[in-house]
């Protein structure tokens, strides 16, 4: 599948895919880093105590701006990008995915 967004002409809406992953794919330190907020290199939102919504950098040049992002989170964003997803939702109730790092916390 190629990287695509579906533009529904009749309604002028653009739809994007979101990848749902377990928060076990980030370390507790990365979760705290996200909760502290104020990271201009990422667009993200917290989901109360349950997880995060994180935008996958949309343009190739944006990938150079995420050097301050923890390694495992950068790996997740690349994985989501490879699967044509514009967003990642990390939640404690979602399943773990083989091939991504996992952390016990």
C-alpha positions in Angstrom: 0.0 0.0 0.0 1.4 3.4 -0.8 1.3 6.5 1.4 -2.1 8.0 0.7 -4.9 10.1 1.9 -8.4 9.6 0.6 -10.0 12.8 -0.6 -13.8 12.4 -0.9 -14.6 15.0 -3.5 -18.3 15.1 -2.8 -17.8 16.2 0.8 -14.4 17.9 0.5 -13.2 15.8 3.5 -9.7 14.3 3.9 -9.4 11.2 5.9 -6.2 9.9 7.6 -5.3 6.6 9.1 -4.4 6.2 12.8 -2.3 3.4 14.2 -3.3 2.1 17.6 -0.5 0.7 19.7 0.1 -0.2 23.3 1.8 2.3 25.6 4.1 -0.7 26.4 6.0 0.4 23.3 7.4 3.5 25.0 9.4 3.6 28.2 8.0 5.2 31.4 10.6 8.0 30.9 9.2 8.7 27.4 5.7 8.8 28.8 6.8 11.3 31.4 8.6 13.3 28.7 5.4 13.4 26.7 3.3 14.3 29.8 5.6 17.2 30.5 4.7 18.6 27.1 6.2 21.6 25.4 8.0 19.7 22.7 7.9 21.9 19.6 9.2 19.1 17.3 6.0 17.0 17.8 2.3 17.6 17.5 0.7 15.4 20.2 -2.1 15.3 22.8 -2.4 13.4 26.1 -5.3 11.1 26.7 -5.6 11.7 30.4 -3.6 9.0 32.1 -4.3 6.4 29.4 -2.0 7.4 26.6 -1.3 9.8 23.7 -2.2 10.9 20.2 0.9 11.7 18.2 1.0 13.1 14.7 3.4 11.4 12.3 5.7 14.0 10.7 3.9 14.7 7.4 6.8 15.9 5.3 10.3 14.5 4.8 12.0 17.7 6.0 10.0 17.4 9.3 11.9 14.2 10.1 15.1 16.1 10.7 13.3 18.2 13.4 12.5 15.3 15.7 16.1 14.6 16.8 15.1 15.4 20.4 12.4 12.7 20.4 13.3 9.5 22.3 14.6 6.6 20.2 11.7 4.2 20.7 9.1 6.9 19.9 11.0 7.8 16.7 10.9 4.1 15.8 7.2 4.0 16.4 6.7 7.1 14.2 8.8 5.6 11.4 6.8 2.3 11.7 3.5 4.2 11.4 4.8 6.2 8.4 5.7 2.9 6.7 2.1 1.8 7.2 0.7 5.0 5.7 -0.6 6.4 9.1 -0.8 10.1 9.8 -1.4 9.6 13.6 -0.4 7.1 16.3 -2.6 6.5 19.3 -0.8 5.0 22.3 -3.1 3.5 24.8 -2.7 1.1 27.7 -5.5 -1.1 26.4 -4.1 -1.7 22.9 -2.1 -4.7 21.9 1.6 -4.9 21.5 3.0 -5.3 18.0 5.9 -7.7 17.1 9.0 -5.9 15.9 8.6 -2.8 18.1 10.5 -2.4 21.4 8.4 -3.0 24.6 8.9 -1.8 28.1 7.6 -3.1 31.5 6.3 -0.2 33.6 
